[in-house]
Amino acid sequence: MTESFPRQEARTRRFTLGVPRAFRVSPDGARVAYLCTQGGSDPVTCLWVLDVGSGQERLVVDPRTLGGDEQNLPAAERARRERVREQAGGIVAYATDADLTMAAFAWSGRVYAADLTGAGRPPAEVATRAPALDPRPDPTGRRLAYVSAGALRVTGLPGQAEDQAEDQVLAEPRGAARVTFGLAEFIAAEEMDRQRGYWWSPDGSALLVARVDETPVNRWHIADPANPERPPAEVAYPAAGTPNAEVSLLLVRLDGTSVAIDTDGAAFPYLVTACWEGEHDPLVVVQSRDQRTMRLLTVEVSSGKTAVLREDTDPRWLEIVPGVPAWTKDGRIVWTRDERDTRRLLVAAPHQEAVPVTPPGLQVRGVLGVDDDTVLFQASAEPTEIGLWTYGPDGLSRIGEGTDGGGVDGGVRAGGTTVVWHRGLEDDGVTVRVHRAGQPVAELASRAERPALPAPRPVLLHAGPREIRTAVLFPSWHQPGRGKLPVLLDPYGGPHAQRVLKARGSYLTPQWFAEQGFAVVIADGRGTPARGPEWERAVAGDLAGPVLDDQVDALGAAAHRFADLDTHRVAIRGWSFGGYLAALAVLRRPDIFHAAIAGAPVTDWHLYDTHYTERYLGHPDQNQDAYRQSGLISLAERSVVTAAADAIAPRPLMLIHGLADDNVVVAHTLRLSAALLAAGYPHTVLPLSGITHMASQETVAENLLLLQLDFLRRALHVSPGQ
């Protein structure tokens, strides 16, 4: 029996298993370390090394050979994996010394060190306290730091003179149960893309360490109703308008001395990131709670005093750009600035006037690294493409696989070696090539499976007067003019995520829905990235109106272009922000949308976290109207009245939510359901026992697609095979 696409997609973790990732290049460019599973359905990630000269790949560590398993991961590690949306197991994170001669990683609650040079030494366990979190060797490869029981500790590494050194505490809570050293708090990990809480000095003699005090944060309790004998899990959740964790920064030396870093935490409570590289002073980025001011600080190592190198402001908010700040070898700082409706790259010496080195219209997405004086970064001149660019002594250049045909490129570079990964419309998967001196010298094999599905062939549109980037997909068997197709909108539609890209792999699930007899429309409206700062900030104070209007406009433009779209049978589905958008659509515009599936939707913005929500809607005490206007709870009652006045029956709505979701907690769906019930609005609720925000468990992921398909067919009166 042929395996179904939903089953294959679930088993392969959305076809991510077997794809090389997490690349690091040695300073001489001779070696590339990376992670990859050994097959497209193998969930255990292994550590590999590529010898650039010979092009040979070498399996360094398969964690299964070390014994143990992942049945009892520490709660903090499970939370970290949830924050980064990690779907695989095994060695899912690793850290190396500066020369890429060794790597450290955690497996089955223990820490191991692995040789990356090919000397033949087997992985060795490092003596640490358990459970050990976030192990990182110092840049010289002599010592290892890690976190256990909220304390930052350091120990020697096997094969070094210090390997017999006693495991020592560098910073500890000392009885304060809600204080940790060296870990990222929820807001940093979920919203600021900061997954770490400490940074080694280049010589391995000291560390910058984040101290996190969660005492002020409100406690929420996530129960497991399917297992009532279990106590609820207590989480510190900083909902909009409530206190955040108090985060401060220390400089801790291996000799036991420490000094507090003055970051003006009262005015700038968010620690965005830190950078300590080469012979340069540490750099620290902090942000005000309203996110309208961001400071780049330099730290005087001896005293802990800071000086403001740069202060940026915006009347709405400032975006955090991945990869900055960074130092070039010659002592210039890499940063970005929003100017002329473009996020532009800056490379300048401290206290020197910074002039953008990228042109207007080229939107910088993030800095991927600095190789001597060459900056590698991603940028978009066209939102549906993500290009790979360099800026250095020879000026500005686009490199990578997509220079001619577009697509999505990423990379990493050191020692003149560049690893480039590419996704395009010509293939479902990811191509990874290694370049040296501008020429490809090796290709890393992807072990990912091929989808059991006709190749998606999205038609890309610039929809409506705002030229909304839109993709339309049809069944492979559909003949134009041979009959109307019901329409399924499948957006995310919100900040920090795009669905419409020139990458075939982005359209696998939409194509499966198309094969079931739907025309699928995907649109990236206002608020989504890569259209410029003004496009991103068009949702300031209103997360509902602009995003929904753009979905309606994109649908209208698609229906105008393709006469086979049946606008009398239109459904919408989405997850997270997309789930919010789907529920919003049928409640606010039942004249356009006839059914919706809302997965893990944010329904009451008071229940979502501070950093995300306050960025767009402000503090609830100061802007309550924005919360009311953007929320779904009060809209639920109004929608029934509006629909009745227009003689429109309530539209079928399915709400899906994982009961173990600690990001968008299930209270969102339960409160909306209660409001709908009170208003007499019929709807369906599908609770997922033990499931988090990712909903990646195989049987759940498979059957969720099948249940959604069944719901859509019934709601839109679509017969199988239509």
N, C-alpha and C positions, 0 to 999 in steps of 0.2 A: 504494500500500500504506500502510495506516495505521501511524503510528509507535507503537511500543510504549511503555508507561509507563517501563520501565527505561531505555530509550534517551533519552526526553525528560527524565527526572530527571537523568541523567548529563550531557546536553548543556546543561541549564540550571543546572548546579551546585546541584541540589536546589531549583530554582526561586528561587534568590537573585539571579540576574542580572536587572537591570532594576528592582531595588527600591532606592529612595533610602535613603541611610544616611550616617553620620558627619556629622551636622548641627552647624553653629556659627552663632550669632546675633550680629549686631553689637550693641555696647552701647546704641545708640539704637533697636534693634529694627527697623531699616529693611531689613536684608539678612539672608538666610539662605544660607550656603554649604553644599554637600553633595556627596557622590559618588554616581554612578549610571552604569551602562552604558546605551547607547542602545537596547538591545533585550533581550528575554528570553533570547536565545542568544548575545549579544555578550559576550565575556569581557573586553573592554577597558574599564576604568572611567575615566570622565571627571569633570572638576570643573565644577560648576554653581553658579549664584547665582539665588536668587529675590528679586525686588523685592517687598517685602511690600505696599507701597502700591498698586501696579498689579496684583499677582498674576502678573506675567510671569516665566517661567523663562528663564535665559540660559545657553547653553553657553559656559563660560569657556575650557576647554582640552580638546581631544581629543588625547591624547598621540601619536596616529598622525600628526598633522600636523607633529610636531616631528622626525620621522625617528627612526631607531633601532628597537630591538626589545628583547625581554626574554630573549633566548636565553642571554645570559651574565651573569645576575645575580650580584652578589657573594655568596659563601657566607654571609656574615653576614646579608644581606637575605633569602636563601632560608630561613635558620634563623628569622629574625624572622617571616616569613609562616607558617612551620609552627607556631610558637608560638601565633599568633593564629588559626590555622585559616583563613587567607585562601585562598579558592578562585578568585578572579578575578585579572586582571592589570591593567596600566595604572597609573593613579594610585590606589594602594590606601591611601595615607596622605598627609596634608598637615598643615601647621602654619601659623598665621596670626599677624599682629600683634594687639595688644590691640583695635584699632578695626575689625578685619576689613576692612582696605583692601587687603591683599595676602596671598597664600598662597605658600608654598614647598613643593616636592615633588621627589622624585627620579624620573627616568625614564631607562632605558637607560644607567645608570651616570653620568648627569649631573644637575645640579640646576638647576631653573628657578624663576623668580619670576613670579607672575601677578597682574594687577590685578583686584580684586574690585568696584571702584566703578562700573564701566561706562564708564570714561573712554576706552575704545577702544584702550588700549595692548596690543600683543600680548605673549605670554609671552616673557620674556627669560632666556637662559641666564646662570647665575651662575658666575663663574670659581672653580672649586674643585679641590682635588686629587682624583684618582680612585683607588679608588672612594670615593664620598661616601655616608655613611650618616646617616640620621635628621636631615635638615636642618631647622632651626627658626629663624625670625626672632626677634629680640628684640622685646619688647612695643611698642617705639616704631617698629618697622619700618625701622630704619636699618642693622642688621647681621644677618648670618646665621651661626649656629654649626652645625657638623656634625662628624662623626667620620670620620677616614681613617687607615688603618694603626694603629689603636689610639689615635690622638691626637685630642684635642678641639681644633678649629681655629675661627677666626672670620674673616669677610671682610665687605667692604661689599656692599650691595645695589644693583642698578641704579637710577639716578635719585636716589640720595642723595649727600650730600657725601662720604661715605666709600666710594663705589662704586669708587674707584680705589685705595683703601687696600690695602696689601699683605696678602695672606693670612698670618695669623699663628697660631702654635701657642700655645694657652693651657695645655695639659697634655699631656705625652707620655711614653711608656714608657721612652725613653732606653735602648734595647737590651734591655729586659726583654721577652722574646718572649711571655710569657703574662700580661702586664699590659695592660689597656685603660682608657681614660678616656672616660666619657660613654655607655657602653653598658650595657644590662641583662644580667646573667648568666643562665644557663639557669634557675636556680631562681626568680629574680624574674619572668622572662617566662612560664615554664610554670606556676608554682604561685601566684604572688602577684599576677598580673595587672598587673605593672609592666613596661611595654614601653620605658621610657626610662631614661636614665642621667644626665641633666642638666636643670637648671631655671634659666631666666633670672630675674634680679631685675626688678622692675617697671619700673625706669628704664633697663634695658639696660646697666648698668655692671659687672655681675658675674654669676656663675653658681654654683650649687651643682652639684658634679660628683662622680659616683661613680667611685672607683678600684677596679677589680676585678683581683685577682691570682688566677689559676687554677692557679698552680704547685702548690698542695697537692692539687688534685683528681686522682683516678685517671683514667688515659687508657684509653678503650675504643676498639676498632677495628671499624668497620662495613664489611664487605667487600661486593663486588658479584660473587657467584659466577657470574653470567651473563656477566661480562666479566673473566676472570681476569687479563688484562693490566693492569688498573687497580689501583693500590695502594689498600689500605683507607683509608677516611676516619677520621681520628683525632678523637675527640670527648672533651671533658672532662665526664665523667658522675659526679655525686656520688651514688652509690648509698647506700641506707640504712646508717647506721653508719660511713660513710667521711667524709673531710674535705670540707667545702664550700669554695667560693671565698672568699677573704678580701676583704670589701667595706668600704671606708672612704669618708668623705665630706670633700670639700674645698670651701672657698669661694675661687673664683678670680676676680680682678678683671681688667678689660681693660688696666690699666696694668702687668700682669705680676706683681703681687704675689698671694700666696695664703696661706691659713691653714687648718690642719687643724681639722675639726669633731669635737669630742669626743663620740662617741656611745656610749662604753664598749663597743667592739666585742667584747671578750673575753666579756662577759656577755650582750651583745645582738648576735649576729653577723648577724642578718637585717635589712637595710635595706628596710623595707616600702614607704615612699613619702616624698615631700617636697611641700611646698606653700609658694609664695612669691607673695603677692598683695597688691595695693594698698599702703597705707602700713604694713602690718603686718610683724612679724618673721617670718622663715621658720619653718615648722613641719616637724618630721621625726618619723617613726614608726619605731621599732625593735622587734624581737621577740627573745626568747630562743630558743635552739635547741630546747628542749622545747615552745615555743609556749604556755607557761602564763603568761607575763608579757609584757605589751606596754607600751611607754612612748611617750607623746607629749611631745616635746621642743620647746622654743623655742630659737632660735639668736640669739646676740648677734653681729651682723654684723661689728662692728669687731674682736672678739677671737676669734670662733669658739667661745666658751664656750656650753655648753648648760645649760638648766634644765629640770627635770622638771615639766611642767604636770599630768600625769596618769599614773598607773600602774594598769593593770588586771591582774587575775590570775584564773585558773580552774584547778581541780585536774586538769582534763583537757586542754583547749586553748582558745585564743581565736581566733575566726574573724576574718579580714581582711575588712572591709566596704568595698566599692567607694565611692569618692567622698569619703571622710573621711581627714584633717581638711579643713575649709574655713573660711574667714573670712566673716562677714557684714560689710556696709559699716560698721556701727556698732561693730565690734570684738569680736563674740562668735565663739566657736569652735563649729563643728558637729562632733558626735561621736556615737557610739552606746554603749549599755550593755545588757548582758543582765541582765534583772531580771524576776522573777515569770514565768519561762519565756517571756519575750518579748524580742526585740531591739528596743530603744526608741531614739528620737531624742533627743539632747541638744543644746541650743543655749544656751550660757552664756558669760559673760566669763571670761577667764583667772583662775584662782585663786578663782573664785566657785563655790559649791556648785551642781552641775548637777542640775536636776530634769527628769525626762523630760517631753517635750512631746507624746508620743504615748501612747495608752492601752494597758493590758495586752491582749494578744490580737492587736494589729496588728503584724505582723512586718516590721520595716524590712529591705529587701533591699539598698538602696544609695542614695546621694545622687547626684543627676544634675547638680546645680549650685545656685548661689546667685545670685539677682538682687537686688542691693541687700541688703535684709534678709529676703527671701523665699527659703525653702529648698524646692527641688523634689526629691522623692524617690519611690522605688518601695517599695511595701509590700503585704502580703497579710494580709487578715483570714481568707480562705479560700485554702488552698494552691493550688487550681487556677486562681486568679485573681491577676494582678499588676496592682495599681492604681497610678495616678499621683496623688500627693498634694502639697500645698503646706503649709508652715507659715510664717507671717509675722505682720505686725502685726494682721491680721484673724483670726488663729488658725489652726486646722487645717481643711483642706478637701480633699475628693477631687475631682479634675478629670479631664478626658480623655473618651474615647469609651466606656469600659466602666463608667461609673458606674451604669448600669441593668442591662445584660445581662452584665456580667462580661467576661472576656477578658483579654488581655495588653496593657498600655499602657506606653509609654515616652515620654520627651520631653527637651527642652532648652529653656532659657528665658533671655532677656536683654532689657533695655530694655522690659519689658512685653509682649514677643512670645514666645509659647510654641509650639514645634513638637511635635505629639503624633502618635505612630505607634501604630496599634492593630491587633491580630489578635484575631479572635473566631471563634465557631463558625458564624457566618452566612456566612463567606466564606473562600476558601482563602488569600488574599493578605494584603497589608499596606495599610492606609489611612493616609495621612499628611496631616494638616490643620494649618494655621497659624492660631493664634488671636491676636487683638489686643484688649485691653480686654475679655477674656472672651468674645469673639465670633469665630467662624470667618471668616477673610478670604480664605483661599486653600487650595487642595488640590494637593499635588504628585502628579503622575501616576506610577503604578507601571507600568513597562514589562514586568513579569514575565509569562511565559506562564501560561495556565490549564492545569492538569493534565488529560491525556486519561484521565480516571478518574471513576467515579461519586463524588459528593460524600461524603466520610466523615461518618458520623453516629454518633459514639461514644456509648455509654451509660456515664455516669459513676456509679460506685458508691463508697460508703463501706464497704469490705469488712472483715468480721470485727470482733472486739471492739476492735481498735486503729483501726478506721475508716480502713483503708489506702485512699488515693485510687487508684482503679482505673478504667480505661477498657476497654470490651469493644466490639469491632467485628465485624460480620457481613458476609457477601457481600450486595451490593445485591439479588441475585436470590433470597436464601434466604427461605423461608417457614417461620415457627416451627411446630414439630411435624411437619415433613415429612422429618425425617432428622437423624441425628447428624453433627456436624462435628468433624473433628480440631482440636485446640487448639494454637495457637502463642503462647507467651509471648514478648514482645518488649521486655524491660526495659533500662534502664541500671542503675537500682537502687542507685547509689552516691552518695557525697557530691558536692555542688555541681552537681547536674544533676537536672532533672525531665523526665518524659515525659508526665505526665498534666496537661494544661492545657486551658483553655477556648479553644482556638485550633485551627481546623480544619486549618490547614497543618501542624500537628504530626503528623497522622495519615495523611499521603499514602502513604508506603511501607507502613505496617501495613494500610491499606485495599487496596492492591494485593495483598498476601498474602491478605487476606480474599477478594478476588475470585477467587483461585485455589482456593478451597474450604475455607478455614480460618476458625475463630473465633479472633480475635486478642485476647489479654489483656495489658494493660500496667499495671504497678503500681509506685507509688512508695513503697517501704517505709522502714523506719528508716534514718537516715543521710542521706536526701534533704532538701533545704532547705524552708523556709517552714512547717514544723510546730512551730517553736520550738527553742530551744537543747537541751532535753533529748532531743528526737527526733533531732536531728543527732548528739548525743554518745552515743546509745545503741549506737553501733558501737565505742566506745572499747575497745581491747584485743581486739576480735573483729570482723573484717571479713567473716566467713563466716556465722556462725550467725544473727544477727538479719536480715540481708538475705535469706538463703535462706528462713528461716522465714516471712517476710512474703510472699514469692512463693508459697509453698505455701498460705498462708492466703488470699491473694487469689484464687488459682485455685479453692480450695474454695468460697469465697463466690460466685464467678462461676458455678460449676457448680450451686450450690444455687439461684441466681436463674434460670439459664437451663438448662432440661433438655436442650437440644440440644447441649450441650458433651459431647464424648466423652472422658471422663477416662482411657480406656484407650489413647488415642492423643494423647499430649501431647509437644510439642517446645518447645525454648527456643532463642532466638538472641540474640546481643548483640555489641557491639564495645567494646573497651577494658575498662572495669570491667564493662560488660555481657557482654563475652566471658568474663571471669573468672567471672562469676556463672553463665553458661550451662554452662561446663565443671564448675564446682562442683556444679551441680544434678544432672547425670547421674552424677557420681562419688559424691556423698554421698547422693542420694535417687533411686536408680534405680527404686524402687517407685512414684515419682510421675512422673518424667520419662523418656521413652522415646527421645529423640534430642536432640542439641544441636549448634549451630553457634557456635563461639567464635572471634570475630575479634579479632586483636591482644590476646590476653588477658594480664593479669599473672598469672603462675603461681607465681612465687617472689618474695615481697615483699623479699627481700634484694637483688633486682636492680632495684628501683624507687627513685625518688629520695628524698633525705633529707626534704625539707619535707613532702611528701605522706605518705609512709609513716610517718615518726616521729610525725606528728601523731596518727595513729590507733593505732599499735602500739607506740610508744615506741622507744627505742634498742635495737637487737637485742642488744647486750651485756647489757642489763638486763632484757629481756623476750623471751627466745628462745621461750618457750612460745607467745606470741601469734603470732609469725611461723610457727611450726610449725602451729598450729591454723588459721591463716588461709590457709596456702599449699596448693598443689595437688600438689606433687611427691610428698610422702609419702602423700597421699590416694590417688594413682593406684594404688599397690600395695595399700593397705588396701581400696579399693573392689572389687577383684577378689575378695578373700577374703570381704568382706561379701556381695557379690552371689551368690557361690557358696553361701554358707551359707543364703541366702534363696532359692536356686534361681532366681536372676534372671540372665539372660544379659547380658553387657556391652552397654551401650546405644551405638548408633551416635554417633560424635563426629567432627565435622569441625573442624579447626584451620586458621585462615587468618591469614597474617601477611605484612606487607610487609618485604622484606629490607633496605630502606633506612630503616626506622623507627628514629629516634634518641630516641624518647620511651619507648615500650615496645619494647625491642630484641627481635629475633627469637630471642635466646637463651631467652626465656620459653617460646616454643612448642617449640623444639628440646629443651629439657630435659624438658618435660612429655612430649613424644613419646617420648623415650628411656626415661623412667620407665614409660610405658604399654607400650612394646615389651618392656621387661624383665619386666613383670608379665603379658605375654601378652594385653594388652587391644587388640583391633583398633580402628583409628581411621584417619582420613584427614587428611593434611596438604596444604594448598594454599599453596605459597610464591608470593609476588608479587614478581617481579624489578623492582628500581628503584622500588618503591612505599613511600611513607612512611606515617605513622600516619593521615593523612587519607584515603588511597586514593581521591582525587577525579578521577583521570584518566578521561576519558570511557569508553573501551572497557573499562577495568577496572571502573569503577563499574557500568556496564550489565551486564556479564557476571557480576559477583559476585552480583547479585540472581538472575539466571537459574540459576546454578550452585547457589545456596542452595535455590532452589525445587525443583530436580531432586533434590537430596539429601534434602530434607524429604519429598517424595513417595515416594521409595524407602524411606526409613526408617520412615515411618508407613503405608506401603502405601496411598497415595492415588493414584487414577487421575486423569489430566487430565480436567477437566470435572466431577469429582465434586462 
